[in-house]
Amino acid sequence: MGTGLATVIAKSPTEAPAGFNTPSFNGAQSVSNGIVEPSGDTFAKDQEVYEENHSVQTGLGPVYNATACVSCHENPNSGGASQFTELRVGHKDENGNFVNPTIFINDGMNTIIGRSIVNDRAIGPEAQEHIPATENIHALRAALNTLGDGFVEAIDDRTLIAIAEQQPEFSEGRVHGEVVQAPIFEAPGQTRVGRFGWKDQHSSLLSFIGDAYLNEMGITNRLRPTDVTTVLKTTKDPEDQPDDLGLADIDHFAQFIRGTMVPPRDTTLAATPAALKGGELFRRVGCSVCHVESITTAPVGTVIDGGMFTVPEALGDKIIHPFGDFLLHDIGTGDGIVQVGPQDTANKLRTAPLWGLRTKPRFMHDLRSLSLEDAISRHDGEAREPARRFRELSPEERRALITFLNSL
């Protein structure tokens, strides 16, 4: 499972620090969660690298979606979510199994294979990706929040497995989150319970980051050392090389995300009678079965990520309130895409953590819902009963529940 114990320090769990404290392009004013930095490094430096714009000369492309991490993760500050969506496509074989697409570039003379993502941008027209009609599964996915993800990484596998095992009991058998084992790129051959990405396709932040650096920006790195195409490529792989501190960009990215605080509540709104009543209704109608309010991270000193990371004091024994379970569910909005999980995950998606919800104007994995009421109405499948119960609430009760959500 990639989980073990080093020098584990027994201590009582405490609340994780919360705050939107990474103002974009102003790292000097940013405040971390207290994580210890590598020798010579600073949280401000990590944020600066996270916000750095790339060019063709520094390895951007040949195909890409953005020029910097912050391009897709900036609301309400560096590390948050955004209005961006990415495109995923594919098709089914004769047995009904999902198959990654064959994407044509360079007037059909070259192809890109082996991945479901299709990049919207290219460094030249020859590399622009084009989707053939045979790839008839199409899906949009929102860029995800990364604030507080260091705490998510520090959740013990057994905690997530236990949540999944308890859900049938809490829901009269209707809800059972799926646990998938995701590869750990920095520990080849080892896996861990997935928790990052819409398909839980990654279990460690470094894996998630290395994969995104390649697939979102076209920057090759030690974990993903080969570009998806050589058309128009002029730089040598891997493009992400260690700096004078011995840290590659992906190391700074990981340190930055691990150093962020969790998204905070609007404590003033949360204390109002309407929000308090809405919280009670949220639990009563069954939303909290998947949108789990509180999770405690692994003890300080726990070895995770296939032995490649030890939970530090800043992240261990912390109580977080993600309002999510980091498991895969079928609520009727699945995108048909399979990544690291088995074929039955095609129409399942990771429960969207609701922390930071009030900073978003659009909702659900595809950002197609422009109101919370519409987002709730789209819940079906495993979430059919909570959605029905919400509809049956009185207008006043529905407003109270929405008020609660707006406090998150």
N, C-alpha and C positions, 0 to 999 in steps of 0.2 A: 504493500500500500504506500510505500515511500514515507512512512511516518515512524519516528522512533524518539527516544529520549536521550539527551546528552546530560548536562547538569541541570536538571529541572528544579526550579525554585518554587517551593510551595508557598502560595500567597492567595489571599482572597481576591476575587475578580473585582475590578473597578470599571467605571464607565470610560469608554474610549473618548478622547478629546474630540470635540465637534466644532466645526467652523468653516466658513468659506474664506480661507486665509492664504490663498495663492493668487493675488491679483495679477491678471495677465500682463506680461512684459514689464513687470515691476517686482522681480524676485527679491530685491533688497528689502521690500516690505512684507515678504511672505513669512509665515510662521509654520514650522513643521510640528509634527506630533511628538517631537522629542527624540526621534530615532538618531542613533549615533552614526555619524558620517564616516566614510573611509578616510584614511589619512590624507590630509591636504584638500579634501573635498568640502563643499558646503551645500546646503539646501538651495541657496540662491543659484549656485553653479549648475546644480542638477536641473533646476527650472529653466535656466538659460539654454541648456542643451535641448531640453524638451521643446522649447519654443523656436529653435533655430530653423530657418528656412533653407531648404536644399535647392541646388541647381544641378544641371546636367554635369557640371564639372565635379561636383561632390558625390555623384552617383545616382541622382534622381532618375527614376524610370528604368528602362524605356517605357514601361506602362506604370501608371500610378493614379491615385485618387487625390492626394494632398501633398503639399511641400513641407509640412511640419506636423508633428504630433498635435500641437495646439490648434491646428486648422480644424480638426474634427473633435477636439476636446477642450472647449473654452467657455462653456456657459454653466454657472455665472462667472467662473474664473478658470484659470489653467487647470486642466485635469477633469473638468466637468463633461457634460454631454454636449450635443449641438443639434442643429437642424439638418445635418448631413445624413443621407442614406447611401448605402452601398448596394450594388446589384449582384445578385446570385442567380445562376441559371444551371440547367442540366436537362436530363431526359430520363425516361425509364427504359430498361431493356425488356426483352420478350417475357421475362419472368416478373416484371413489375418492380424491379429493384432500381433505385436511383443510380445514375451514372453521371460522373462529371463530364462537362461539355468539351467539345473540340472547337476552339475559337480561332477564327481566321484573321490573319493580319497580312500586311504587305501584298494586297491584291490576291490573296489566297495562296501565295507562294510559301508562307510559313504559318504555323499553328502554335497555339498555346494550349496545353493539356494539363490534366492532373489537379485541377482546382475548380471550385464552383464560382469563385469571385470573378467578376468582369470589371476591369478598371475603366473609368470614364475618360481618363486623360492619357495622353502619350506625348513624348518629347518630339514627335514628328508624325506626319500622316502615315508613313509606312508601318508604324507600330500600333496604330489605332486598332482596337479590338472590335470585331464585328460578329454578331450573334447569328448563326444560321437558323433557318426555320425549324430544323430538326431538334433544336434545343428549346423545347416548348414549356419547360418549367421556369417561370420567372418570379423573382421575389426581391423586394426591397427591405433592407434592414437598417435601423437607425444606429448611428454611432452611439456607443455606450459611455456612461459616466465611469471614470476611473478613480474619483476621489474616494478615499477610504478603502481602496482595494487591497492595500497591504494587510488590513485586518481580515478581509475575506480570504486572502491567501493563508492566513494564520489559523483558519478554522480547521480543526482536526477532521480527517475523513470520517471517523466514526460518528461525529456529531451530525454530519449531513446524512449519513446512512440511517441514523436513528430517526431523524425527522421524516425521512421517506417511509420508514417502517411504521411510524405512528399515524401517518395520514389516513390510511384506510379506517382505523378505529375512530378517528375524529370526524369522519365524513360518511359513515355508514357504507364504507366500501367504495365510494364513488371517486375518491382522489388517492392517487399513489404516484408520487414523483419518481421519475426514473433516474437512477444513478448511472453515470457512464465513467469508464476509466479512460483518462486522457494521457497521452504520452508526455513525458518530461524531456524536452529536447536537450537540456543541459545534463541529463542523466540518462543516456541512451539505453533503451531496453526496459526502462522503468515507467510505471504509470502511477497515477493518483486520481482521486475523485475529481472530475472536471467541475469547474465553477465559473470560468471566464468565457465570454462570448455567448451569442444567442443559442448555440448548440452545446454549451459546456465543453467546447473543443479544446480548452486548455485548463491545466490545473496549477500551473506556476506562472507568476507574473513575468518572469524572464522568457518563458516559452511564448506567452501571449505577445509580449513586446517584440521579440525577435521575428515572429511570424508576421506581425503587423508592419514592421519596418520593411520587410520584403514586399508583402502583398498590398500594402496601402501606399507605400512611397517608392518601392523599387530599390531600396537600399539593402544590399547583401551584407550579411554579418556572420559571425562565427556559428550561430545556430541555424541560419538559413543562408548558406554561402554561395548559392547559384541563382542567377536571375532566371525568370521564366522565359525570356527570349533574349537573343543576342542582336536582334535587329536594331540598328542605330546605336548600339552600345559601344562606348569608348573607354570606359573605366575598368580597372582590374578588380576582380572579386577576391576576397570580400572587401567591400568598400568601407565598412565601419571598422576602423582601426583604433587601438588604444591610444589615449592621449598621454601627456607627460605624467599623469597620475597613475597610469596603467589601466585606466577605465575606458572602455568603449562607450559609444553613445547608448547602447542598450543597457549598460550598467548604470549610467546616469539616469536613464528613463526609469529603470526599476527602483533606484534609490529615491527618485522624486515621488513616484506613486506610493511606495511604501512609507514615505514620510508625510503624506497628506492626512489631514484629519477627515473624519466621517462627515457627510452632509448633515448640517444641523436642522433641528426643528425650528419653526416659528413659535417660540415659547409663549409669546403674548397671545397669539391666536389659539394655540393649543390649550391654554388655560381657560378659555371662554366656555360657558355652559354648553353652547352649541357643539363645539369641538369635542368636549368631554362626552356628551351624549352620542355624538357621531362615532367616537371610538368604541363605545359600548355596542353600538349597532354593527360596526365593522366586524367585531368579534362574534356577535350574535348571528349574523346572517351567514357566517362561515368564510369570510374573506381571509381571516388570519390562519386558516389551515395551510395555505400556500404562501401568503404574505406574512411570514413569521416575524413577529415583532422584535424578539430579543434572541440573540445567539452569543455565546461566550467563546472566545478564541482559545486556542491551545495554551497550555502553560508555558511560561518563559523557559527557554532551553529545549523545547521540543524540536527535533530534527525533522524537517520536511523536504519536499521537492527532491526526493531520491537521495537525500543526504547532502544536498547542495546548499541548504539554507537552514539556519537555526533561528527559531522565533526569538526576537530580541525583547527586551523589557518594554520597549515602546509599543509593541504589538501583542504581547502575550498576556493572558489572564484579563482580557478586556471584554466588556459587555458592549455589543453593538446593536443597533436597532435598524436593520436594513429593510424590514417589512418585505422580506423575500426569503425563499428557501434554497436558491441556487440549484434547483432541480429542474428536470425537463417534464413538461406536462402537455397534454393535448387538450386545448380549450377551444378548438375549432378554428384557430387562426394560423395553423401551421403552414410553413412555406414550401414543403415538399422536398427540402434539401437534406441530405445526409452528410455528415462530416465524420467525426470519430466514432459515433455510436452505431449500433446496429440499425438495420433497415426500419425497425419500428419507430425510430426517432424522426422519420421524415416529416411527420406532421406534429412534432413536439417542439416546444421552445422553452428556454429558461424563463422561469418566473421573473418578471421585471421587478427588481428591488424598488420600492417606492420612496426610499429616502431621497430628498432633493426634488420630489415631485412638483413642488410649487414653482420651481424655476423653469418648468417646461410648458410651452403653449400647445404642443401636439403630443399625442400619446399612442401607445401600443408599439409593437416591434417595427411596424411600417410607417409610423407617424400619420396614419390616415384618420385617426380620431381627433377631432378638434374640440371635444369637450370630455370631461370625465364621465358624464352620463353615457355618452356614446361608447367610450372605452368599456364601461361596465356592460353595456348591452351586447357587445361583441363576444363576451365570455360565454362559451358553450361547452359541450363535452364534459370534461371533469368539473368545470366551474358552472355548470348549468343551474344547479340549485341555488348557490349564492346569488347569481344574477336574477333568478326568479324571485327570490326573497327580497332583493333590492327593489324590484318593480312593485312588489306588494306593500312596501312601506308607504306610510302617509307622506304627502308632499313635505310636511315639516320634518319628518324623519329623514327623508332623502336629502333635504337641504343640510341637515345636521351632519350626515355622513360625508357629504361633499365638503363641508367646512372642515371636518377632521382631515380629509385627504389634502386640503389646501394648506394645512398646517405642517405637512411633512416636507 
